[in-house]
Amino acid sequence: MRCVVVGASAAGISCAKTLRELNKDVEITLISKDEYVVSRCILHHYIEDVRSIDDLNFAPYDFFKVYGVKWIKGREVTKIDPKEHKLSLDNGEEVEYDKVCLATGSSSFIPPIENLREAKNVVGLRNLEDAILIKDLLPNIKDVIVLGGGLVGIDAIAGLLKYDVKIHLVEMGDRILPLQLDHYAADAYNKRLEERGVDLRFGVKAEKLIVDKDNNPKELELNTGDKVPCDLVIVATGVRSNVGFIKDAGIDCDKFGLVINEKGETDTKDVYGAGDVTGRNPIWPTAVKEGIIAASNMLGRELFMTDFFGSKNTMNICNLATMSLGTVIKPDDSYEEVIDVEGEDYKKIIHKEGKIYGAIIQGDLSYSGVLTQLIKEKIDVSRVKKPLFDIDYADFFNIKENLEFTY
């Protein structure tokens, strides 16, 4: 049987690896636009010279040889024909398949701000090519604007801090990392970034990129009337699923991306999906799990994706570590918050009726393992007769024959 995987990031590599582990004889081909296997989560490490391109590789050494995978690299899939079971590549080549997993991920979204899409030196930070371009440009750059204060935007800032450039963050929201941090945890990072000379602008919107006669960026005009100088703009305002090649194939997509079920199946026979191409839950562990699920079902081994839990993120910015889990701002007053602050160590737990729904741990992360299990397993902590921050594995790791926890 011929199994084809499209995409060489977390979901695609996971899928190819699982296919081989489950079947030593299946023919596996992986097609990727990328010429390297790299973790997109650590591209900023390349910018700041912490890692080389080879060091960005998250796959085992000599992965394609060890797992017997034919890699067609540097090629983009431009069309899929489900009836003929064929993929068309950008060089005119066609690849036939019996089963295919679409793990093409997502791309940076450049918002429709005047001149932003047409100007030079405007780049996302999604692919290795983006990181290489940014690094190549930096020696001739004085002012960098990072547009967006989410994970990618903060990663970009982290990669830029070692350079002699002025960094400006433009963010519509009221804090950095609004999905991962509350105001207290975000403020701890704000102080450290400002100490490093970063210009933080919150609650503002970009209106127009002012360019020179050669289409190079000069200033970004905000809705406040302020103009922020820039030679380089790194856009981190979100992503869009890479589903362009699917649009005429009759495969179901919605406003987020490719639609798959809990078995990784699309609505089209022999076509599966995994990872960011779905536009849902863009977390590394989830992409890996979805790759495993898709591979298993491609080979007829029924497996269901029932656990979509993943930590929102673990980060270490300016030598301050933070982990956020689940819900970080209580949805309403029916939820309770427990907070503990000691120096730079900050802990917050959000709970309701004995269940923990989210937490933030900043500084000392030693309690994050216990919290992850409490949230993931939906363990009722109301029966534990000690403070929430003092719970340990011994309090809930005993299980009866009927799988209930004993306390």
C-alpha positions in Angstrom: 0.0 0.0 0.0 1.2 3.5 -0.9 0.8 6.0 2.0 1.7 9.6 1.3 2.1 12.3 3.9 2.1 16.0 2.9 4.0 18.3 5.3 7.2 17.8 7.4 6.3 19.5 10.7 5.1 17.9 13.9 1.9 16.2 12.5 3.6 15.0 9.3 6.7 13.6 10.9 4.6 11.9 13.6 2.3 10.4 11.0 5.2 9.0 8.9 7.0 7.6 11.9 3.8 5.9 13.2 3.1 4.4 9.8 6.5 2.7 9.8 6.3 1.6 13.4 2.9 -0.1 12.6 3.8 -1.6 9.3 7.4 -2.5 8.2 6.3 -3.1 4.6 4.1 -0.1 3.7 5.4 2.3 1.1 5.8 5.8 2.7 6.4 9.0 0.8 6.6 12.4 2.5 6.2 15.6 0.4 7.2 18.9 1.8 7.7 22.5 0.6 10.4 22.7 3.3 13.8 21.4 2.6 14.6 21.0 6.3 12.7 19.4 9.2 12.6 22.2 11.8 10.6 23.1 14.8 8.7 26.3 14.1 8.4 26.8 17.9 12.2 27.6 18.2 12.9 29.6 15.0 13.8 32.6 17.1 16.7 30.5 18.5 18.2 30.6 15.0 17.8 34.4 14.8 19.6 34.9 18.1 22.4 32.4 17.2 21.5 29.9 19.9 20.9 27.1 17.4 22.0 26.3 13.9 19.6 25.1 11.2 20.6 21.5 12.0 19.9 22.1 15.7 16.3 23.1 14.8 15.6 19.6 13.6 13.3 17.8 16.0 13.3 14.4 14.2 15.7 11.6 15.0 19.0 11.7 13.3 18.8 10.3 9.7 15.0 9.9 10.2 14.1 9.2 6.5 16.7 6.5 6.2 16.0 4.9 9.5 12.2 4.8 8.9 12.4 4.0 5.2 10.5 7.2 4.1 11.0 8.6 0.6 11.3 12.4 1.0 10.3 14.6 -1.8 11.5 17.9 -0.4 11.3 21.5 -1.7 8.2 20.6 -3.6 4.7 22.0 -3.0 1.5 20.1 -3.6 -0.7 22.3 -5.9 -3.7 20.0 -6.4 -5.3 16.8 -5.1 -7.5 14.6 -7.1 -9.3 12.2 -4.7 -11.1 10.3 -7.6 -7.8 9.4 -9.3 -5.9 9.3 -6.0 -3.2 11.6 -7.3 -1.3 14.7 -6.0 0.1 17.3 -8.4 3.3 19.0 -7.5 4.6 22.5 -8.5 7.1 20.9 -10.9 4.4 19.1 -12.9 5.1 15.8 -11.3 2.3 13.6 -10.1 2.3 11.3 -7.1 -0.2 8.5 -6.7 -1.5 7.3 -3.3 -3.7 4.7 -1.7 -4.0 6.7 1.5 -2.9 10.3 2.1 -2.5 12.5 5.2 -2.7 16.2 4.6 -0.5 17.9 7.3 0.4 21.1 5.4 0.1 23.4 8.5 -0.5 27.1 8.3 1.1 30.3 7.0 1.4 33.8 8.5 -1.5 36.1 7.9 -0.6 39.6 6.7 -3.6 41.8 7.5 -5.0 44.2 4.9 -3.3 47.3 6.3 -2.4 49.9 3.7 1.0 49.1 2.0 1.7 46.3 4.4 1.3 43.5 1.9 3.2 45.3 -0.9 6.1 46.7 1.0 9.6 45.3 1.2 11.0 44.0 4.6 7.7 42.8 5.8 7.9 39.2 7.0 6.2 36.7 9.2 8.0 34.2 11.5 6.4 30.9 10.4 9.0 29.2 8.3 12.8 28.7 8.3 13.0 31.1 5.2 11.4 33.8 7.4 14.0 33.4 10.1 16.8 33.4 7.6 15.5 36.6 5.9 15.1 38.4 9.3 18.6 37.4 10.3 20.1 38.5 7.0 18.4 41.9 7.2 19.3 42.8 10.8 22.8 44.2 10.2 21.2 47.1 8.2 18.2 47.6 10.4 17.7 50.3 13.1 14.0 50.0 14.1 12.0 46.8 14.1 8.2 46.7 14.6 6.7 43.4 15.8 3.0 43.5 15.0 1.2 41.3 17.5 2.0 40.2 21.0 1.1 36.6 20.9 3.5 33.6 21.1 5.1 34.3 17.7 5.5 38.0 18.3 7.1 37.4 21.7 9.4 34.8 20.2 10.4 37.3 17.6 11.3 39.9 20.3 13.3 37.3 22.2 15.3 36.5 19.0 16.0 40.2 18.5 17.1 41.3 21.9 20.8 40.5 21.3 20.9 42.9 18.3 21.6 46.6 18.3 18.1 47.5 17.1 15.2 49.3 18.6 12.3 47.0 19.0 8.7 48.3 19.0 5.8 46.0 19.9 2.4 47.0 18.5 -0.5 45.1 20.1 -4.3 45.7 19.9 -4.9 44.0 23.3 -4.1 45.2 26.7 -1.1 42.8 27.4 1.2 40.3 25.8 0.2 36.7 25.4 -3.4 37.2 26.3 -4.3 33.5 25.7 -1.5 32.3 28.0 -1.1 34.9 30.7 -3.1 37.1 33.0 -2.2 40.7 33.7 0.0 39.9 36.7 2.2 37.4 34.8 2.2 39.5 31.7 3.4 42.6 33.7 6.4 40.6 35.0 7.5 40.2 31.4 6.6 43.8 30.5 9.0 45.1 33.1 11.9 42.9 31.9 11.3 43.8 28.3 11.2 47.5 29.0 14.4 47.2 31.0 15.9 45.8 27.8 14.7 48.8 25.8 11.6 47.4 24.1 8.9 49.9 23.3 5.6 48.4 24.3 2.4 49.8 22.8 -0.9 48.2 23.9 -4.4 49.0 22.9 -3.4 50.5 19.6 -4.2 49.5 16.0 -2.0 49.8 12.9 -3.6 52.0 10.2 -1.0 52.5 7.5 2.6 51.6 6.7 4.4 54.6 5.3 7.0 53.6 2.7 9.7 55.5 0.7 9.9 55.7 -3.1 11.6 52.3 -3.2 8.7 50.7 -1.2 10.9 50.3 2.0 9.1 50.8 5.3 9.7 54.1 7.1 6.9 54.4 9.7 3.8 52.7 10.9 0.9 55.0 11.5 -1.4 54.0 14.4 -5.0 54.8 15.1 -3.8 57.2 17.8 -2.1 59.3 15.2 1.4 58.3 16.4 4.0 57.2 13.9 6.4 54.5 14.9 9.7 54.3 12.9 10.6 51.1 11.2 13.0 49.5 8.7 11.6 46.0 9.2 8.1 44.8 10.2 7.6 41.3 11.6 4.0 40.4 11.3 2.6 38.1 14.1 -1.1 38.7 13.8 -2.2 35.1 13.3 -2.1 32.3 10.7 -4.3 30.8 8.0 -4.5 27.1 7.2 -2.7 25.9 4.1 -5.7 24.6 2.2 -5.5 26.4 -1.1 -4.6 23.3 -3.0 -7.8 21.6 -1.6 -10.4 24.1 -2.7 -11.4 22.5 -6.0 -11.2 18.9 -4.7 -14.5 18.7 -3.0 -12.9 18.0 0.4 -14.8 19.6 3.2 -13.1 22.8 4.7 -14.6 25.5 6.9 -13.6 28.9 7.9 -10.8 27.5 10.1 -9.4 24.9 7.8 -9.6 21.2 6.9 -12.4 19.4 8.6 -11.5 16.0 10.2 -13.3 13.7 12.6 -11.9 12.1 15.8 -10.2 9.4 13.6 -8.4 12.0 11.5 -10.7 11.2 8.5 -12.0 13.9 6.1 -15.3 13.5 4.4 -13.4 12.1 1.4 -12.4 8.4 1.2 -8.7 7.7 1.8 -7.9 11.4 2.7 -6.9 12.1 6.3 -5.7 15.3 8.0 -3.6 16.3 11.1 -2.1 19.4 12.7 -2.5 23.1 12.0 -4.1 22.5 8.6 -7.4 22.1 10.6 -7.1 25.5 12.1 -8.0 24.1 15.5 -6.0 23.8 18.8 -2.6 24.7 17.3 -0.5 23.1 20.0 2.5 20.9 19.3 1.4 17.9 21.4 -2.0 17.9 19.7 -0.4 17.9 16.3 1.8 14.9 17.2 -1.2 13.0 18.6 -3.3 13.8 15.5 -0.4 12.4 13.3 -0.5 9.2 15.3 -4.3 8.9 15.0 -4.3 9.5 11.3 -1.5 7.0 10.6 -3.2 4.3 12.7 -6.5 4.7 10.9 -4.8 4.9 7.5 -3.6 1.3 8.2 -6.9 0.1 9.4 -6.1 0.2 13.1 -9.0 2.1 14.6 -7.9 4.8 17.0 -9.8 7.8 18.3 -8.6 11.3 19.3 -10.3 11.8 22.6 -7.7 13.8 24.5 -7.1 17.3 23.1 -5.5 18.6 26.3 -2.3 20.4 25.9 -0.5 23.0 28.0 -1.0 26.4 26.5 2.7 27.0 26.6 5.9 26.9 28.5 8.0 29.9 27.9 11.2 31.4 29.2 11.6 35.1 28.3 14.4 37.2 29.8 15.2 34.3 32.1 11.8 34.1 33.7 10.0 30.8 33.1 6.2 30.4 32.9 3.8 27.6 32.3 0.1 28.2 31.6 -2.4 25.4 31.6 -6.0 25.5 30.5 -8.1 28.5 31.4 -6.0 31.5 32.7 -8.8 34.0 33.3 -11.8 32.9 35.2 -14.9 32.9 32.8 -17.3 34.3 35.5 -17.7 34.7 39.2 -18.8 31.1 39.7 -15.2 30.1 39.4 -12.7 30.7 42.2 -9.1 31.8 42.1 -6.3 30.8 44.5 -3.2 32.9 44.2 0.2 32.6 45.8 3.0 35.1 45.4 6.5 34.8 46.8 9.2 37.1 45.3 9.2 36.4 41.5 7.3 33.1 42.0 3.7 33.4 41.1 1.1 30.7 41.1 -2.6 30.9 40.3 -5.2 28.2 40.1 -8.8 28.6 38.7 -11.2 26.0 40.0 -14.9 25.3 40.4 -16.8 22.6 42.2 -13.7 20.6 42.9 -12.3 20.6 39.4 -9.3 22.7 38.4 -9.8 24.4 35.0 -6.6 26.3 34.6 -3.4 27.6 36.2 -0.4 29.8 35.7 3.0 29.0 37.3 5.7 31.6 36.9 9.2 31.4 38.3 9.5 28.1 40.0 7.8 25.5 37.7 8.3 22.5 40.0 4.5 22.3 40.7 3.5 22.3 37.1 3.6 18.5 36.7 1.1 17.9 39.5 -1.2 20.6 38.1 -1.0 19.2 34.6 -2.3 15.8 35.9 -5.0 17.4 38.0 -6.4 19.4 35.0 -5.9 16.7 32.4 -7.5 13.9 34.4 -10.2 16.2 35.7 -9.5 15.0 39.3 -11.9 16.1 42.0 -9.7 18.0 44.5 -12.5 18.9 46.8 -11.9 15.7 48.7 -8.2 16.5 49.3 -8.0 18.1 52.8 -5.0 20.4 52.2 -4.3 23.7 50.4 -4.4 23.4 46.6 -0.7 24.4 46.2 0.3 21.6 48.6 -1.3 18.7 46.7 1.1 16.0 45.5 0.9 12.8 43.5 0.3 10.7 46.6 -3.0 12.5 47.2 -4.6 11.3 44.0 -2.5 8.6 42.5 -4.2 5.6 44.1 -6.9 4.1 41.9 -9.6 1.6 42.8 -10.5 -1.4 40.5 -13.4 0.7 39.1 -10.8 3.4 38.1 -12.0 5.8 40.7 -9.3 7.8 42.5 -8.9 7.3 46.2 -7.8 10.1 48.5 
